Amino acid sequence: MTPKKPQGEGFPLALLGMVLVQEVPRSPTQFDLISIMPSNTEIPSKEHRENITARFSDLISAIESHKSWTPPNVDRSLFHVWDFVKRSHYIMTELDNMVAGRPLKHPDQIPKNDGTSTGPAAAAASFHDVLTRTIMINQSIQDPRMLVMMGMSNADFGPAIKEKSVAVMKALTDSTENQPSS
């Protein structure tokens, strides 16, 4: 006889926009993915976007303050997480330009979701990209075994980076619970 799986004690793990069937136990650093996924047609308010961008800046500073951040020989896993966070931060800074159809500083750094790079739909798709990227970032920081699954080393991020990563997730959660868009 197969033991019954307890109900309500986990959530589907999202990787790169796909929801896996496997459930993982909840912890204070894990977020309910269903409750933070906003409508595909909206981006958070200006105030929420500014808060998210500021939390990304805090996370970037924490990563750059890590004892293994010693250029040019930065730990490979730390570098890849930093790069992922920096790109997410950059995308957040360009959402207003995307909505307005203005030129982007580095358009090649932002994926063309659904083949478009300007307009409200492109901004919403890019925000969703940031959201799914951040879920993956947070999971990788909180449980570095995920980095090993992606072929990287098992890094010890330490409490400062873990705390800042949770703060980014909290800012994203707050922004999606309190829509409207700008």
Stockholm file with secondary structure:
# STOCKHOLM 1.0

chainA/1-182         MTPKKPQGEGFPLALLGMVLVQEVPRSPTQFDLISIMPSNTEIPSKEHRENITARFSDLISAIESHKSWTPPNVDRSLFHVWDFVKRSHYIMTELDNMVAGRPLKHPDQIPKNDGTSTGPAAAAASFHDVLTRTIMINQSIQDPRMLVMMGMSNADFGPAIKEKSVAVMKALTDSTENQPSS
#=GR chainA/1-182 SS CCCCCCTTSEEEEEETTEEEEEEEECCTTCCCHHHHCCCTTCCCCHHHHHHHHHHHHHHHHHHHTSTTCCTTSCCHHHHHHHHHHHHHHHHHHHHHHHHHTCCCSSGGGSCCGGGCCSSHHHHHHHHHHHHHHHHHHHHHHHCTHHHHHTTCCCCCCHHHHHHHHHHHHHHHHHHHHSCCCC
#=GC SS_cons         CCCCCCTTSEEEEEETTEEEEEEEECCTTCCCHHHHCCCTTCCCCHHHHHHHHHHHHHHHHHHHTSTTCCTTSCCHHHHHHHHHHHHHHHHHHHHHHHHHTCCCSSGGGSCCGGGCCSSHHHHHHHHHHHHHHHHHHHHHHHCTHHHHHTTCCCCCCHHHHHHHHHHHHHHHHHHHHSCCCC
//
